Amino acid sequence: MRYNISIFILVFFYYFIIFMFFNGSKADDSDHVCRGKRIYIYDLPPEFNSDLVARCRYGITSWLNFCPHTSNDGLGATLDSGEKLPWKFAPPGLTTTTTTAVPDDAFTQGWYKTDPYMLELIFHSRLQSYPCRTSNSAIADVFFIPYYTGLDALRYLYNTTEQTDTHGVKLVAWFKENAGEKWTLNGGNDHFMVLGRTSWDFDVVTDGAESWGTGICSLPPMKNVTGLFLERKPWLENEQAVPYPTSFHPSAPELSHWLAKVRSIKRRSLFAFAGATRAHLKDSIRSRLLQQCSGSVACSLINCHQLQCSHNPKPIMNVFLQSKFCLQPRGDTPTRRSTFDGMIAGCIPVFFHEHSAYTQYTLHFPADRNSYSVYILEERIMSGASIEAELLKFSEEKIQQMHETIISFIPKLLYTRHSSEAGFQSVQGDAFDTTIEGVLKKVATYKDQVKLS
């Protein structure tokens, strides 16, 4: 009997050890998948996010209703495929029956009326379903602050009754009272937030007697937090520029279909420009490009004084798809959404200022600028250089190589649609994924440096 019991005990422990080994391996595997990638999202009071969205109809500023842009988690309303392209916006040389290189049915899935300033909503929504999100702050590698900073900034930037130097003060006070060691352990270096405007809107910039910006980025507790902006100040290491949201948010099959179209489309124009002059910028680079484009049969022009370009992608994409090069000058600030509209159409960007791309989107653009873009010094254009003459120097072979390079990283420029619905195929490695990977690497590098010191 004792012998049998001993055998039973040995067998029991044998299988118990095997059970624990394999289950432990699964836990280790799961731990390995998220090791160094766990993100904790603070549960901020609604006044810092959802309440701001609820006030979208003239509630933050008396002149702005941005409610339509908040739908679909910040992607905006779906684009109505029945909306017709007005004839007057057709590219040069095209008849009223061939105004679109993109047929209407191409806009039935994946296309939205997206406002780029909804960046905070887009990131927050994606992070809530992030596979390595953790509710245990003790094991988190990185901490996300879901403050809709850009939306809240509206009342400071455009309302003279609000003191700009108070922007962010309530947030800092909440962290001091509620975050505890999570906030103080690494001095904010393992925290990040999305600020859905250019960084100039959040730092006080003085130009003579006038000043601009809310000053939240100047608050001492915020100086180590990584900020994700539409445009960064290149000399600040804690600022990172991310792509402007375009109107295209595809599933994986929709993206494959689009890339095939981008690769095969016949491009009729040498170059294109979508934009308008700035009244306060006399004799600017924009006005010179408008003059050159309107005076050339090789250029397709969309005048954004006549058309609200940002919320109507059809005419924009129609022109960009049929053009080899797209002019991307600076305006009020060096960057613009049009850069990304053009590139997702496979149109080679022509930049005139270093800070329009090369010092900005370092996570998303190739390091070799010549592989995907053209750089012409702004001063040369202002001195009378011909855009058309410069672009004609590129061989068809080189242009094709540049097109292919752009097509290869288009997914990194898109905030693609994600869904838990059965059968839905999401795009992997999009703008969101690329950005989060960059944030995680930055925080890991900081922690490694702390250990070495």
SEPA-419966 format. One record per residue (C-alpha): z, y, x; residue in three letters; residue number from 0. Coordinates in steps of 0.2 Angstrom, whole numbers, padded with zeros to 4 digits. Example, Ala and Ser with C-alpha at 12.3 -4.5 7.8 and 13.67 -1.06 7.14 Angstrom:
# SEPA-419966
{r {0039; -0022; 0062}; ALA; 0} {r {0036; -0005; 0068}; SER; 1} 
This chain:
# SEPA-419966
{r {0000; 0000; 0000}; MET; 0} {r {0005; 0012; 0014}; ARG; 1} {r {-0011; 0008; 0023}; TYR; 2} {r {-0021; 0012; 0007}; ASN; 3} {r {-0012; 0028; 0005}; ILE; 4} {r {-0015; 0033; 0023}; SER; 5} {r {-0034; 0029; 0021}; ILE; 6} {r {-0034; 0040; 0005}; PHE; 7} {r {-0026; 0054; 0014}; ILE; 8} {r {-0038; 0053; 0028}; LEU; 9} {r {-0053; 0053; 0017}; VAL; 10} {r {-0046; 0067; 0007}; PHE; 11} {r {-0043; 0078; 0022}; PHE; 12} {r {-0061; 0073; 0028}; TYR; 13} {r {-0069; 0079; 0013}; TYR; 14} {r {-0058; 0094; 0011}; PHE; 15} {r {-0063; 0100; 0029}; ILE; 16} {r {-0081; 0097; 0025}; ILE; 17} {r {-0079; 0107; 0009}; PHE; 18} {r {-0070; 0121; 0017}; MET; 19} {r {-0083; 0121; 0032}; PHE; 20} {r {-0098; 0123; 0020}; PHE; 21} {r {-0090; 0135; 0009}; ASN; 22} {r {-0084; 0145; 0024}; GLY; 23} {r {-0102; 0145; 0031}; SER; 24} {r {-0108; 0153; 0015}; LYS; 25} {r {-0095; 0166; 0016}; ALA; 26} {r {-0100; 0169; 0034}; ASP; 27} {r {-0118; 0170; 0029}; ASP; 28} {r {-0114; 0182; 0015}; SER; 29} {r {-0103; 0192; 0027}; ASP; 30} {r {-0117; 0192; 0040}; HIS; 31} {r {-0130; 0199; 0028}; VAL; 32} {r {-0119; 0214; 0024}; CYS; 33} {r {-0110; 0216; 0041}; ARG; 34} {r {-0111; 0234; 0046}; GLY; 35} {r {-0120; 0239; 0030}; LYS; 36} {r {-0106; 0240; 0017}; ARG; 37} {r {-0106; 0257; 0008}; ILE; 38} {r {-0092; 0263; -0002}; TYR; 39} {r {-0096; 0276; -0016}; ILE; 40} {r {-0082; 0288; -0020}; TYR; 41} {r {-0078; 0289; -0039}; ASP; 42} {r {-0078; 0308; -0040}; LEU; 43} {r {-0073; 0318; -0055}; PRO; 44} {r {-0088; 0321; -0067}; PRO; 45} {r {-0088; 0339; -0063}; GLU; 46} {r {-0096; 0335; -0047}; PHE; 47} {r {-0111; 0325; -0054}; ASN; 48} {r {-0113; 0319; -0072}; SER; 49} {r {-0106; 0335; -0080}; ASP; 50} {r {-0119; 0345; -0070}; LEU; 51} {r {-0133; 0334; -0077}; VAL; 52} {r {-0126; 0337; -0095}; ALA; 53} {r {-0128; 0356; -0092}; ARG; 54} {r {-0146; 0354; -0088}; CYS; 55} {r {-0152; 0365; -0103}; ARG; 56} {r {-0149; 0383; -0097}; TYR; 57} {r {-0131; 0378; -0093}; GLY; 58} {r {-0130; 0380; -0075}; ILE; 59} {r {-0142; 0395; -0075}; THR; 60} {r {-0148; 0405; -0090}; SER; 61} {r {-0166; 0404; -0086}; TRP; 62} {r {-0168; 0385; -0081}; LEU; 63} {r {-0170; 0370; -0092}; ASN; 64} {r {-0172; 0355; -0080}; PHE; 65} {r {-0167; 0341; -0093}; CYS; 66} {r {-0184; 0333; -0093}; PRO; 67} {r {-0183; 0330; -0075}; HIS; 68} {r {-0167; 0321; -0076}; THR; 69} {r {-0173; 0306; -0086}; SER; 70} {r {-0176; 0289; -0078}; ASN; 71} {r {-0163; 0292; -0066}; ASP; 72} {r {-0171; 0307; -0059}; GLY; 73} {r {-0189; 0301; -0058}; LEU; 74} {r {-0193; 0312; -0074}; GLY; 75} {r {-0204; 0308; -0089}; ALA; 76} {r {-0217; 0295; -0087}; THR; 77} {r {-0235; 0302; -0085}; LEU; 78} {r {-0245; 0302; -0101}; ASP; 79} {r {-0261; 0293; -0096}; SER; 80} {r {-0270; 0303; -0110}; GLY; 81} {r {-0267; 0320; -0103}; GLU; 82} {r {-0285; 0326; -0098}; LYS; 83} {r {-0289; 0335; -0082}; LEU; 84} {r {-0296; 0352; -0086}; PRO; 85} {r {-0313; 0355; -0080}; TRP; 86} {r {-0309; 0371; -0071}; LYS; 87} {r {-0298; 0361; -0059}; PHE; 88} {r {-0312; 0349; -0054}; ALA; 89} {r {-0316; 0348; -0035}; PRO; 90} {r {-0332; 0357; -0030}; PRO; 91} {r {-0348; 0347; -0033}; GLY; 92} {r {-0341; 0336; -0047}; LEU; 93} {r {-0347; 0336; -0064}; THR; 94} {r {-0336; 0336; -0080}; THR; 95} {r {-0339; 0318; -0082}; THR; 96} {r {-0334; 0313; -0065}; THR; 97} {r {-0319; 0324; -0063}; THR; 98} {r {-0307; 0311; -0058}; THR; 99} {r {-0308; 0299; -0043}; ALA; 100} {r {-0292; 0291; -0051}; VAL; 101} {r {-0296; 0284; -0068}; PRO; 102} {r {-0283; 0288; -0082}; ASP; 103} {r {-0278; 0270; -0083}; ASP; 104} {r {-0271; 0271; -0065}; ALA; 105} {r {-0258; 0283; -0071}; PHE; 106} {r {-0251; 0271; -0084}; THR; 107} {r {-0238; 0263; -0073}; GLN; 108} {r {-0228; 0270; -0059}; GLY; 109} {r {-0232; 0288; -0061}; TRP; 110} {r {-0220; 0301; -0067}; TYR; 111} {r {-0218; 0320; -0069}; LYS; 112} {r {-0205; 0320; -0054}; THR; 113} {r {-0197; 0336; -0049}; ASP; 114} {r {-0192; 0334; -0030}; PRO; 115} {r {-0175; 0343; -0033}; TYR; 116} {r {-0169; 0328; -0042}; MET; 117} {r {-0167; 0319; -0025}; LEU; 118} {r {-0148; 0317; -0028}; GLU; 119} {r {-0150; 0308; -0044}; LEU; 120} {r {-0163; 0296; -0037}; ILE; 121} {r {-0152; 0292; -0022}; PHE; 122} {r {-0136; 0290; -0032}; HIS; 123} {r {-0145; 0278; -0044}; SER; 124} {r {-0152; 0267; -0030}; ARG; 125} {r {-0135; 0266; -0021}; LEU; 126} {r {-0126; 0260; -0037}; GLN; 127} {r {-0137; 0244; -0036}; SER; 128} {r {-0137; 0243; -0017}; TYR; 129} {r {-0134; 0225; -0013}; PRO; 130} {r {-0121; 0229; 0001}; CYS; 131} {r {-0111; 0241; -0010}; ARG; 132} {r {-0092; 0238; -0009}; THR; 133} {r {-0078; 0243; -0020}; SER; 134} {r {-0066; 0239; -0006}; ASN; 135} {r {-0065; 0255; 0005}; SER; 136} {r {-0055; 0246; 0018}; ALA; 137} {r {-0070; 0235; 0023}; ILE; 138} {r {-0083; 0249; 0021}; ALA; 139} {r {-0094; 0254; 0035}; ASP; 140} {r {-0101; 0270; 0028}; VAL; 141} {r {-0095; 0281; 0013}; PHE; 142} {r {-0106; 0290; 0001}; PHE; 143} {r {-0101; 0306; -0008}; ILE; 144} {r {-0110; 0307; -0024}; PRO; 145} {r {-0109; 0326; -0026}; TYR; 146} {r {-0125; 0333; -0034}; TYR; 147} {r {-0124; 0348; -0022}; THR; 148} {r {-0141; 0355; -0025}; GLY; 149} {r {-0139; 0356; -0044}; LEU; 150} {r {-0122; 0364; -0042}; ASP; 151} {r {-0130; 0376; -0029}; ALA; 152} {r {-0140; 0384; -0043}; LEU; 153} {r {-0126; 0394; -0050}; ARG; 154} {r {-0122; 0401; -0033}; TYR; 155} {r {-0140; 0405; -0027}; LEU; 156} {r {-0146; 0413; -0043}; TYR; 157} {r {-0130; 0419; -0051}; ASN; 158} {r {-0123; 0435; -0044}; THR; 159} {r {-0106; 0433; -0053}; THR; 160} {r {-0102; 0417; -0042}; GLU; 161} {r {-0095; 0419; -0025}; GLN; 162} {r {-0106; 0408; -0013}; THR; 163} {r {-0092; 0406; -0001}; ASP; 164} {r {-0083; 0395; -0014}; THR; 165} {r {-0096; 0382; -0015}; HIS; 166} {r {-0089; 0365; -0009}; GLY; 167} {r {-0071; 0372; -0009}; VAL; 168} {r {-0066; 0361; -0024}; LYS; 169} {r {-0074; 0346; -0016}; LEU; 170} {r {-0064; 0348; 0000}; VAL; 171} {r {-0048; 0350; -0010}; ALA; 172} {r {-0051; 0334; -0019}; TRP; 173} {r {-0054; 0324; -0003}; PHE; 174} {r {-0039; 0331; 0005}; LYS; 175} {r {-0029; 0326; -0010}; GLU; 176} {r {-0037; 0309; -0015}; ASN; 177} {r {-0047; 0302; 0000}; ALA; 178} {r {-0033; 0299; 0012}; GLY; 179} {r {-0037; 0289; 0028}; GLU; 180} {r {-0055; 0286; 0022}; LYS; 181} {r {-0058; 0304; 0025}; TRP; 182} {r {-0048; 0307; 0040}; THR; 183} {r {-0050; 0291; 0050}; LEU; 184} {r {-0067; 0296; 0058}; ASN; 185} {r {-0067; 0315; 0054}; GLY; 186} {r {-0081; 0313; 0041}; GLY; 187} {r {-0093; 0305; 0054}; ASN; 188} {r {-0095; 0289; 0043}; ASP; 189} {r {-0098; 0299; 0027}; HIS; 190} {r {-0115; 0305; 0020}; PHE; 191} {r {-0121; 0315; 0005}; MET; 192} {r {-0138; 0320; -0002}; VAL; 193} {r {-0141; 0338; -0003}; LEU; 194} {r {-0157; 0339; -0013}; GLY; 195} {r {-0164; 0356; -0007}; ARG; 196} {r {-0169; 0363; 0010}; THR; 197} {r {-0154; 0365; 0022}; SER; 198} {r {-0156; 0384; 0022}; TRP; 199} {r {-0150; 0384; 0004}; ASP; 200} {r {-0133; 0378; 0010}; PHE; 201} {r {-0129; 0388; 0025}; ASP; 202} {r {-0127; 0407; 0025}; VAL; 203} {r {-0143; 0415; 0033}; VAL; 204} {r {-0143; 0433; 0035}; THR; 205} {r {-0159; 0443; 0036}; ASP; 206} {r {-0155; 0461; 0038}; GLY; 207} {r {-0145; 0467; 0023}; ALA; 208} {r {-0149; 0452; 0013}; GLU; 209} {r {-0141; 0434; 0015}; SER; 210} {r {-0146; 0417; 0007}; TRP; 211} {r {-0137; 0401; 0006}; GLY; 212} {r {-0121; 0394; -0002}; THR; 213} {r {-0111; 0391; 0014}; GLY; 214} {r {-0105; 0373; 0010}; ILE; 215} {r {-0112; 0366; 0026}; CYS; 216} {r {-0102; 0379; 0036}; SER; 217} {r {-0085; 0373; 0029}; LEU; 218} {r {-0076; 0365; 0044}; PRO; 219} {r {-0072; 0348; 0035}; PRO; 220} {r {-0091; 0346; 0031}; MET; 221} {r {-0098; 0349; 0048}; LYS; 222} {r {-0097; 0330; 0053}; ASN; 223} {r {-0104; 0323; 0037}; VAL; 224} {r {-0122; 0317; 0038}; THR; 225} {r {-0132; 0328; 0026}; GLY; 226} {r {-0149; 0321; 0019}; LEU; 227} {r {-0160; 0336; 0015}; PHE; 228} {r {-0178; 0339; 0010}; LEU; 229} {r {-0179; 0350; 0026}; GLU; 230} {r {-0166; 0350; 0040}; ARG; 231} {r {-0162; 0363; 0054}; LYS; 232} {r {-0169; 0353; 0069}; PRO; 233} {r {-0155; 0358; 0081}; TRP; 234} {r {-0141; 0350; 0070}; LEU; 235} {r {-0138; 0332; 0073}; GLU; 236} {r {-0129; 0329; 0057}; ASN; 237} {r {-0144; 0334; 0047}; GLU; 238} {r {-0158; 0322; 0042}; GLN; 239} {r {-0174; 0327; 0033}; ALA; 240} {r {-0180; 0314; 0020}; VAL; 241} {r {-0197; 0313; 0011}; PRO; 242} {r {-0199; 0325; -0004}; TYR; 243} {r {-0200; 0314; -0020}; PRO; 244} {r {-0218; 0312; -0026}; THR; 245} {r {-0224; 0307; -0043}; SER; 246} {r {-0227; 0289; -0038}; PHE; 247} {r {-0213; 0276; -0040}; HIS; 248} {r {-0222; 0260; -0040}; PRO; 249} {r {-0217; 0241; -0041}; SER; 250} {r {-0224; 0230; -0027}; ALA; 251} {r {-0240; 0225; -0037}; PRO; 252} {r {-0243; 0243; -0042}; GLU; 253} {r {-0241; 0249; -0024}; LEU; 254} {r {-0253; 0235; -0018}; SER; 255} {r {-0266; 0241; -0031}; HIS; 256} {r {-0264; 0259; -0025}; TRP; 257} {r {-0266; 0255; -0007}; LEU; 258} {r {-0282; 0246; -0010}; ALA; 259} {r {-0289; 0261; -0019}; LYS; 260} {r {-0283; 0273; -0005}; VAL; 261} {r {-0292; 0262; 0008}; ARG; 262} {r {-0308; 0260; -0002}; SER; 263} {r {-0311; 0277; -0010}; ILE; 264} {r {-0326; 0287; -0004}; LYS; 265} {r {-0320; 0304; 0003}; ARG; 266} {r {-0332; 0317; -0001}; ARG; 267} {r {-0324; 0333; 0006}; SER; 268} {r {-0320; 0336; 0024}; LEU; 269} {r {-0304; 0345; 0020}; PHE; 270} {r {-0293; 0351; 0006}; ALA; 271} {r {-0280; 0363; 0002}; PHE; 272} {r {-0268; 0364; -0013}; ALA; 273} {r {-0257; 0380; -0013}; GLY; 274} {r {-0256; 0398; -0017}; ALA; 275} {r {-0253; 0414; -0008}; THR; 276} {r {-0235; 0421; -0006}; ARG; 277} {r {-0234; 0439; -0012}; ALA; 278} {r {-0220; 0443; 0000}; HIS; 279} {r {-0230; 0435; 0015}; LEU; 280} {r {-0244; 0447; 0018}; LYS; 281} {r {-0258; 0441; 0029}; ASP; 282} {r {-0249; 0424; 0031}; SER; 283} {r {-0256; 0407; 0037}; ILE; 284} {r {-0258; 0402; 0018}; ARG; 285} {r {-0269; 0417; 0014}; SER; 286} {r {-0280; 0413; 0029}; ARG; 287} {r {-0282; 0395; 0024}; LEU; 288} {r {-0286; 0400; 0006}; LEU; 289} {r {-0300; 0411; 0013}; GLN; 290} {r {-0307; 0398; 0024}; GLN; 291} {r {-0306; 0384; 0011}; CYS; 292} {r {-0314; 0395; -0003}; SER; 293} {r {-0328; 0400; 0009}; GLY; 294} {r {-0333; 0382; 0014}; SER; 295} {r {-0343; 0369; 0005}; VAL; 296} {r {-0334; 0356; 0015}; ALA; 297} {r {-0317; 0361; 0007}; CYS; 298} {r {-0309; 0356; -0010}; SER; 299} {r {-0297; 0370; -0016}; LEU; 300} {r {-0283; 0369; -0029}; ILE; 301} {r {-0276; 0386; -0033}; ASN; 302} {r {-0258; 0383; -0038}; CYS; 303} {r {-0257; 0400; -0046}; HIS; 304} {r {-0268; 0393; -0060}; GLN; 305} {r {-0260; 0376; -0060}; LEU; 306} {r {-0242; 0370; -0059}; GLN; 307} {r {-0245; 0358; -0045}; CYS; 308} {r {-0228; 0350; -0043}; SER; 309} {r {-0227; 0342; -0061}; HIS; 310} {r {-0245; 0337; -0063}; ASN; 311} {r {-0251; 0324; -0050}; PRO; 312} {r {-0268; 0320; -0057}; LYS; 313} {r {-0278; 0335; -0051}; PRO; 314} {r {-0269; 0335; -0035}; ILE; 315} {r {-0271; 0316; -0031}; MET; 316} {r {-0289; 0317; -0037}; ASN; 317} {r {-0293; 0330; -0023}; VAL; 318} {r {-0283; 0322; -0010}; PHE; 319} {r {-0290; 0305; -0013}; LEU; 320} {r {-0308; 0312; -0010}; GLN; 321} {r {-0303; 0322; 0006}; SER; 322} {r {-0302; 0317; 0024}; LYS; 323} {r {-0290; 0330; 0029}; PHE; 324} {r {-0276; 0340; 0020}; CYS; 325} {r {-0270; 0357; 0026}; LEU; 326} {r {-0251; 0358; 0026}; GLN; 327} {r {-0246; 0376; 0031}; PRO; 328} {r {-0228; 0382; 0030}; ARG; 329} {r {-0223; 0394; 0016}; GLY; 330} {r {-0205; 0400; 0012}; ASP; 331} {r {-0199; 0386; 0024}; THR; 332} {r {-0209; 0375; 0036}; PRO; 333} {r {-0210; 0360; 0025}; THR; 334} {r {-0218; 0356; 0008}; ARG; 335} {r {-0220; 0342; -0005}; ARG; 336} {r {-0239; 0343; -0003}; SER; 337} {r {-0238; 0334; 0013}; THR; 338} {r {-0232; 0318; 0005}; PHE; 339} {r {-0244; 0320; -0010}; ASP; 340} {r {-0258; 0320; 0003}; GLY; 341} {r {-0252; 0306; 0014}; MET; 342} {r {-0249; 0294; -0001}; ILE; 343} {r {-0267; 0297; -0005}; ALA; 344} {r {-0272; 0293; 0013}; GLY; 345} {r {-0276; 0311; 0017}; CYS; 346} {r {-0273; 0316; 0035}; ILE; 347} {r {-0261; 0330; 0036}; PRO; 348} {r {-0266; 0346; 0047}; VAL; 349} {r {-0250; 0355; 0052}; PHE; 350} {r {-0248; 0372; 0059}; PHE; 351} {r {-0230; 0372; 0064}; HIS; 352} {r {-0219; 0360; 0074}; GLU; 353} {r {-0205; 0360; 0060}; HIS; 354} {r {-0217; 0356; 0046}; SER; 355} {r {-0215; 0337; 0050}; ALA; 356} {r {-0212; 0332; 0068}; TYR; 357} {r {-0194; 0338; 0070}; THR; 358} {r {-0190; 0333; 0052}; GLN; 359} {r {-0195; 0316; 0046}; TYR; 360} {r {-0190; 0306; 0061}; THR; 361} {r {-0185; 0291; 0052}; LEU; 362} {r {-0201; 0290; 0041}; HIS; 363} {r {-0216; 0296; 0052}; PHE; 364} {r {-0222; 0287; 0068}; PRO; 365} {r {-0217; 0295; 0085}; ALA; 366} {r {-0235; 0297; 0090}; ASP; 367} {r {-0240; 0312; 0080}; ARG; 368} {r {-0258; 0310; 0085}; ASN; 369} {r {-0260; 0293; 0077}; SER; 370} {r {-0258; 0301; 0059}; TYR; 371} {r {-0260; 0320; 0060}; SER; 372} {r {-0268; 0335; 0067}; VAL; 373} {r {-0259; 0349; 0075}; TYR; 374} {r {-0267; 0366; 0076}; ILE; 375} {r {-0256; 0381; 0082}; LEU; 376} {r {-0253; 0394; 0068}; GLU; 377} {r {-0257; 0408; 0080}; GLU; 378} {r {-0275; 0401; 0083}; ARG; 379} {r {-0279; 0402; 0065}; ILE; 380} {r {-0272; 0419; 0064}; MET; 381} {r {-0283; 0424; 0078}; SER; 382} {r {-0299; 0418; 0069}; GLY; 383} {r {-0301; 0399; 0074}; ALA; 384} {r {-0311; 0389; 0061}; SER; 385} {r {-0303; 0375; 0053}; ILE; 386} {r {-0319; 0367; 0049}; GLU; 387} {r {-0325; 0368; 0067}; ALA; 388} {r {-0309; 0360; 0073}; GLU; 389} {r {-0310; 0345; 0061}; LEU; 390} {r {-0328; 0342; 0064}; LEU; 391} {r {-0323; 0337; 0082}; LYS; 392} {r {-0315; 0320; 0075}; PHE; 393} {r {-0326; 0305; 0075}; SER; 394} {r {-0328; 0294; 0060}; GLU; 395} {r {-0320; 0280; 0070}; GLU; 396} {r {-0305; 0291; 0074}; LYS; 397} {r {-0303; 0297; 0056}; ILE; 398} {r {-0303; 0279; 0050}; GLN; 399} {r {-0290; 0274; 0063}; GLN; 400} {r {-0279; 0288; 0057}; MET; 401} {r {-0281; 0283; 0038}; HIS; 402} {r {-0276; 0265; 0042}; GLU; 403} {r {-0260; 0272; 0051}; THR; 404} {r {-0255; 0282; 0036}; ILE; 405} {r {-0258; 0268; 0024}; ILE; 406} {r {-0247; 0257; 0035}; SER; 407} {r {-0232; 0268; 0032}; PHE; 408} {r {-0235; 0274; 0014}; ILE; 409} {r {-0221; 0263; 0008}; PRO; 410} {r {-0209; 0273; 0018}; LYS; 411} {r {-0214; 0289; 0010}; LEU; 412} {r {-0211; 0283; -0008}; LEU; 413} {r {-0195; 0281; -0019}; TYR; 414} {r {-0201; 0266; -0028}; THR; 415} {r {-0195; 0259; -0044}; ARG; 416} {r {-0181; 0246; -0044}; HIS; 417} {r {-0176; 0235; -0059}; SER; 418} {r {-0165; 0220; -0063}; SER; 419} {r {-0178; 0214; -0076}; GLU; 420} {r {-0184; 0196; -0074}; ALA; 421} {r {-0200; 0195; -0065}; GLY; 422} {r {-0200; 0213; -0058}; PHE; 423} {r {-0206; 0214; -0040}; GLN; 424} {r {-0198; 0229; -0030}; SER; 425} {r {-0205; 0237; -0015}; VAL; 426} {r {-0195; 0233; 0001}; GLN; 427} {r {-0193; 0246; 0015}; GLY; 428} {r {-0197; 0261; 0005}; ASP; 429} {r {-0191; 0279; 0008}; ALA; 430} {r {-0173; 0275; 0001}; PHE; 431} {r {-0172; 0259; 0012}; ASP; 432} {r {-0178; 0268; 0027}; THR; 433} {r {-0166; 0282; 0025}; THR; 434} {r {-0151; 0271; 0022}; ILE; 435} {r {-0155; 0260; 0037}; GLU; 436} {r {-0156; 0276; 0048}; GLY; 437} {r {-0139; 0282; 0041}; VAL; 438} {r {-0131; 0265; 0045}; LEU; 439} {r {-0138; 0265; 0063}; LYS; 440} {r {-0131; 0283; 0066}; LYS; 441} {r {-0114; 0279; 0060}; VAL; 442} {r {-0114; 0263; 0070}; ALA; 443} {r {-0119; 0272; 0086}; THR; 444} {r {-0105; 0285; 0083}; TYR; 445} {r {-0092; 0271; 0081}; LYS; 446} {r {-0099; 0262; 0097}; ASP; 447} {r {-0097; 0279; 0107}; GLN; 448} {r {-0079; 0281; 0101}; VAL; 449} {r {-0075; 0263; 0107}; LYS; 450} {r {-0082; 0267; 0124}; LEU; 451} {r {-0072; 0283; 0126}; SER; 452} 
